[in-house]
């Protein structure tokens, strides 16, 4: 990871304008960890924005059924956060454009993530989360996409969500299979648009695409 971070720092410092980097991928892919490493490695103030508040509440999604065809088989299931319509994409794109325009704005205030001021006079804004996969790619100066295999995702989400988000382990395991199917069907096709694609597992980061 260190060599990639150092390359990114050189690239960021070479830019003569405010830079917006989007870090995205499915749950448990390592987005937050990568974003934190990048922020800490920079020798300057950085706006680091978690885009989870742009995801439609699970209280609403649990009653939202979708029907689609996967591998020639019709499926009906609860909409997961891997579906583009599970995100307030237009609102996120508006806020990204406000940053590009040099406007200050406050992030969405939630019970799990207090609002904070985004200051466009800082050199870098990092926007991290699943929602970033679905925004207009032209609104970002660089997009980084992380993903992992099914088993690693389940292990990471089980550990994180039971401790940090008070989720029931059995519910996580039950929803995992459908979530992975919706990831492959709805979200994974957006991966090819990213500038940098990284596969992550317990051995670290593996570069699949690298265009700076």
Helices and strands as residue ranges (DSSP letters): H 2-14, E 19-25, H 31-41, E 46-50, G 51-54, H 58-61, E 65-70, E 73-78, G 84-86, H 89-100, E 105-106, E 117-118, E 124-128, G 130-134, G 137-139, E 142-147, H 150-164, H 169-182, I 183-187, G 188-193, E 196-201, E 204-210
